[in-house]
Amino acid sequence: MTINEAQNEVVEEFEDFTDWMDKYQMLIDLGNELDVL
């Protein structure tokens, strides 16, 4: 998957939410999936 494809996937996922709290929670969940530095 290219960076552009990954970016578009995230944008599409965020478009499903209308409430800012849902978007914020999604952002937290995505961050929790990242590897530890």
LOPA-508196 format. One record per atom (N, C-alpha, C): residue number from 1; residue in three letters; chain; atom name; x, y negated, z. Coordinates in steps of 0.05 Angstrom, whole numbers, plus 5000, padded with zeros to 4 digits. Each point is the difference from the previous one (the first is absolute). Example, Ala and Ser with C-alpha at 12.3 -4.5 7.8 and 13.67 -1.06 7.14 Angstrom:
! residues 2
{rec 1 "ALA" "A" "N" {5264 5114 5156}};
{rec 1 "ALA" "A" "CA" {4982 4976 5000}};
{rec 1 "ALA" "A" "C" {5018 4976 5000}};
{rec 2 "SER" "A" "N" {4993 4979 4986}};
{rec 2 "SER" "A" "CA" {5016 4976 5001}};
{rec 2 "SER" "A" "C" {4985 4978 5014}};
! end
This chain:
! residues 37
{rec 1 "MET" "A" "N" {5017 5024 5000}};
{rec 1 "MET" "A" "CA" {4983 4976 5000}};
{rec 1 "MET" "A" "C" {5018 4975 5000}};
{rec 2 "THR" "A" "N" {4994 4982 4982}};
{rec 2 "THR" "A" "CA" {5015 4975 4999}};
{rec 2 "THR" "A" "C" {4991 4981 5022}};
{rec 3 "ILE" "A" "N" {5015 4980 5005}};
{rec 3 "ILE" "A" "CA" {4993 4979 5020}};
{rec 3 "ILE" "A" "C" {4974 4987 4991}};
{rec 4 "ASN" "A" "N" {4997 4994 4975}};
{rec 4 "ASN" "A" "CA" {4975 4987 4990}};
{rec 4 "ASN" "A" "C" {4976 5018 5004}};
{rec 5 "GLU" "A" "N" {5003 5026 4996}};
{rec 5 "GLU" "A" "CA" {4978 5018 5005}};
{rec 5 "GLU" "A" "C" {4993 5001 5029}};
{rec 6 "ALA" "A" "N" {5020 5001 5017}};
{rec 6 "ALA" "A" "CA" {4995 5001 5029}};
{rec 6 "ALA" "A" "C" {4987 4974 5009}};
{rec 7 "GLN" "A" "N" {5009 4977 4990}};
{rec 7 "GLN" "A" "CA" {4988 4975 5006}};
{rec 7 "GLN" "A" "C" {4971 4999 4992}};
{rec 8 "ASN" "A" "N" {4994 5008 4976}};
{rec 8 "ASN" "A" "CA" {4973 5000 4990}};
{rec 8 "ASN" "A" "C" {4982 5018 5017}};
{rec 9 "GLU" "A" "N" {5011 5023 5009}};
{rec 9 "GLU" "A" "CA" {4985 5018 5017}};
{rec 9 "GLU" "A" "C" {4992 4987 5027}};
{rec 10 "VAL" "A" "N" {5019 4986 5011}};
{rec 10 "VAL" "A" "CA" {4995 4986 5026}};
{rec 10 "VAL" "A" "C" {4979 4978 4995}};
{rec 11 "VAL" "A" "N" {5003 4985 4979}};
{rec 11 "VAL" "A" "CA" {4981 4978 4994}};
{rec 11 "VAL" "A" "C" {4972 5012 4997}};
{rec 12 "GLU" "A" "N" {4997 5022 4985}};
{rec 12 "GLU" "A" "CA" {4974 5012 4996}};
{rec 12 "GLU" "A" "C" {4988 5010 5027}};
{rec 13 "GLU" "A" "N" {5017 5010 5018}};
{rec 13 "GLU" "A" "CA" {4990 5009 5026}};
{rec 13 "GLU" "A" "C" {4990 4977 5016}};
{rec 14 "PHE" "A" "N" {5015 4977 5000}};
{rec 14 "PHE" "A" "CA" {4991 4977 5015}};
{rec 14 "PHE" "A" "C" {4975 4987 4989}};
{rec 15 "GLU" "A" "N" {4995 5003 4974}};
{rec 15 "GLU" "A" "CA" {4976 4988 4988}};
{rec 15 "GLU" "A" "C" {4975 5014 5010}};
{rec 16 "ASP" "A" "N" {5002 5024 5010}};
{rec 16 "ASP" "A" "CA" {4977 5014 5010}};
{rec 16 "ASP" "A" "C" {4990 4988 5026}};
{rec 17 "PHE" "A" "N" {5016 4985 5014}};
{rec 17 "PHE" "A" "CA" {4992 4989 5026}};
{rec 17 "PHE" "A" "C" {4991 4971 4997}};
{rec 18 "THR" "A" "N" {4979 4993 5014}};
{rec 18 "THR" "A" "CA" {4990 4972 4999}};
{rec 18 "THR" "A" "C" {5006 4986 5027}};
{rec 19 "ASP" "A" "N" {5003 5016 5021}};
{rec 19 "ASP" "A" "CA" {5005 4989 5026}};
{rec 19 "ASP" "A" "C" {5030 4997 5005}};
{rec 20 "TRP" "A" "N" {5010 4977 5010}};
{rec 20 "TRP" "A" "CA" {5028 4996 5004}};
{rec 20 "TRP" "A" "C" {5012 5019 5020}};
{rec 21 "MET" "A" "N" {4984 5009 5020}};
{rec 21 "MET" "A" "CA" {5010 5018 5020}};
{rec 21 "MET" "A" "C" {5006 5028 4988}};
{rec 22 "ASP" "A" "N" {4984 5008 4981}};
{rec 22 "ASP" "A" "CA" {5005 5025 4986}};
{rec 22 "ASP" "A" "C" {5025 4999 4983}};
{rec 23 "LYS" "A" "N" {5005 4977 4987}};
{rec 23 "LYS" "A" "CA" {5024 4996 4985}};
{rec 23 "LYS" "A" "C" {5024 5000 5019}};
{rec 24 "TYR" "A" "N" {4998 4987 5023}};
{rec 24 "TYR" "A" "CA" {5022 4999 5019}};
{rec 24 "TYR" "A" "C" {5006 5028 5010}};
{rec 25 "GLN" "A" "N" {4980 5016 5006}};
{rec 25 "GLN" "A" "CA" {5004 5027 5010}};
{rec 25 "GLN" "A" "C" {5013 5017 4979}};
{rec 26 "MET" "A" "N" {4992 4996 4975}};
{rec 26 "MET" "A" "CA" {5013 5015 4978}};
{rec 26 "MET" "A" "C" {5029 4993 4998}};
{rec 27 "LEU" "A" "N" {5007 4975 5003}};
{rec 27 "LEU" "A" "CA" {5028 4991 4999}};
{rec 27 "LEU" "A" "C" {5016 5013 5023}};
{rec 28 "ILE" "A" "N" {4988 5001 5024}};
{rec 28 "ILE" "A" "CA" {5013 5013 5023}};
{rec 28 "ILE" "A" "C" {5004 5030 4994}};
{rec 29 "ASP" "A" "N" {4980 5013 4989}};
{rec 29 "ASP" "A" "CA" {5002 5028 4994}};
{rec 29 "ASP" "A" "C" {5022 5006 4979}};
{rec 30 "LEU" "A" "N" {5001 4983 4980}};
{rec 30 "LEU" "A" "CA" {5021 5003 4979}};
{rec 30 "LEU" "A" "C" {5028 4996 5013}};
{rec 31 "GLY" "A" "N" {5003 4981 5018}};
{rec 31 "GLY" "A" "CA" {5025 4996 5014}};
{rec 31 "GLY" "A" "C" {5008 5024 5017}};
{rec 32 "ASN" "A" "N" {4980 5012 5013}};
{rec 32 "ASN" "A" "CA" {5006 5024 5017}};
{rec 32 "ASN" "A" "C" {5009 5024 4983}};
{rec 33 "GLU" "A" "N" {4993 5000 4975}};
{rec 33 "GLU" "A" "CA" {5008 5023 4982}};
{rec 33 "GLU" "A" "C" {5029 4997 4991}};
{rec 34 "LEU" "A" "N" {5012 4977 5003}};
{rec 34 "LEU" "A" "CA" {5028 4995 4991}};
{rec 34 "LEU" "A" "C" {5020 5015 5017}};
{rec 35 "ASP" "A" "N" {5022 5008 4988}};
{rec 35 "ASP" "A" "CA" {5022 5013 5015}};
{rec 35 "ASP" "A" "C" {5013 4979 5019}};
{rec 36 "VAL" "A" "N" {5010 5010 5022}};
{rec 36 "VAL" "A" "CA" {5013 4983 5019}};
{rec 36 "VAL" "A" "C" {5027 4991 4988}};
{rec 37 "LEU" "A" "N" {5007 4975 5005}};
{rec 37 "LEU" "A" "CA" {5025 4989 4989}};
{rec 37 "LEU" "A" "C" {5023 5009 5017}};
! end
